[in-house]
Amino acid sequence: MDDSKFKKLGGWLLFYVVCCVVSVVFGIMGLIQRVGDLSDPALAAVADKYPLMTPSIWLNIVLSVIGVGFGIWMLSTLRTKSPATPAKIRRILVLNFAVAVVGAIAVVLMRLDMPAVYIGLLTGTFAVTITAAAGMLAVWYSYFKKSARVKAYYGD
């Protein structure tokens, strides 16, 4: 098999890099929106009734900063052509999953003072978040462990 085509950034590896860039950009946009939520006058009216609303928004801001940080860390690691890079990427993926789970649990716990209907929607969102994060971890962890392109690009 000719490995020369695998030594270039392409295929699913390029797709992953592009996804990381897009994720960082959207993460920054989401962060800006969450900071804007704090100055929303409608929030002040709701915050009086639900005291955990404002801390929950701050938690979302912290989680957004962490998410953007993970994205930048991942992009920086992806740029390093070294045989150790795939293992570093897999560790970042596992750590990112752990933070996503802890963050999702914290968001649910901080919003338990909301009406029952809202809690139902929140637990549904929680389940989707955890399932999506687990799926992403499984797919990309396997890819960075088994891919011929990853091995050729970063070295064995």
N, C-alpha and C positions, 0 to 999 in steps of 0.2 A: 504494500500500500504506500502511495506517495504522501508523505507527511508534510511536504512543502506548503500545501494550501492551508494546513492547520496551523502553521507557524505565524499566520497573519491574524489580526483581530477580525473576526467575521462570524457568521452563523449565529448560534444561540448565545455565544459569548458576547458578541457585539450587541445583540438584542438586550442582554442583561445590563450591559453598560448604559445603553440608551434608557432603559427603564430606571436605572439608578439616577441618571441625570434628571429625567422627568419627575421622579419621586422627590428629589431635592427641591426642584422648582415649585411643585405643587405644595410641598411641605412648608416652604417659605410663604407662599400665598395664603395657606391655611393659618399660619402663625400670625400673619398680618390681620387676617379676618378675626381671629380670636382676641387679639389685643384690642381691635375695634369694638368687639362685643362688650368690653368693660366700660366703654363710654356710652353705651346705648341706654337712653332714658327708660326704655321699656324694661330693661334689666333691673333698674333700681326698684321699680314697682314689684317685680316678681321676687327680687332678693329679700324684700321685707317679709314676704310670706314663706319663702323657702331659704333659710339661712345658709344652707350648704351650696347654693347656686354659685355664688361668687368664688368660693374656694375651688369648686369644681371647674370653673372656667380657668382659674390659675393652674390647676392640675393639668388641664388640657394644653395650656400654653407650655408648661414644663415638658409634657410628653411630646409636643410638637418640636420643641428645641432639641430634645433627645433624638427624635426621629430624623431631623435634618442633620444632626451631628453624626448619626449612624450612616446616613447616606453619603456624607462627605468623607467619613472614615472609609467606607466601602470603596468609593471612587479612588481615593488615595491608595488603598491597598491594591485595587485592580490594576493600577498603573505600574506596580512594582513587578518586573519580570524576574521571578525567582521561583525555584522549585518549592519553596515554603509558602508561597502566596495562596495556593488553593486551600491549604490547611488553615491559614489565617482567615480566609474568607468564610470557611465553614464555621469557625469559632465566632466570627462576627454575626453570622446568620443565627446561630443558637442563642447568643446573647441578645440579639434583637428580638427573637421570639419570646425569650423570658421577660424582657422589658414590656413587650406588647401584652402578654398575659397579665403581668402585675398591674400595668396601667389600666387595662380593661376592667380588672377586678376593682381597682381603686375608684374608677369612675362610677361603677355601679354602686359601690358602698357609699360614695359621697352624695349620691342622688336618691337615697332611700327615703328621704323626706318628701319626695314628689308624690303626686297622685298615683293610684294603683295602675291606671291605664298607661301612664308614662313609664312606670317601672316595667310593665309588660313589654312595651316597645324597646326599652333599654336592654332588657335581658335577651330579647331577640337579636338586637344589634350586637350584644356581647357574644352570643353564640356564633354569629356570622363572622365577627372579628377574629375570634379564636380559631374557628375552622379555616378561615382564609389564611391566617398566619401559619397554622400547622401545615396546610397544603403547600404554601410557598416555601416553608422550611424544608419539607420533604423533597420537593421537586428540585430546588436549587442546591441543597446539600448533596443530593445524589449526583446532580450534574457536575458539581465541582469535585466530586470524588471519582467519578467514572469516565468522564468525557475524554475522548482522544484529542479533541481540539485543545482543551484545557491543559492536558499533559504536554502536548506539543508546543503550545504557546508559552507556558511558564517553565517548561523543562521538567524532566523526570527526577 
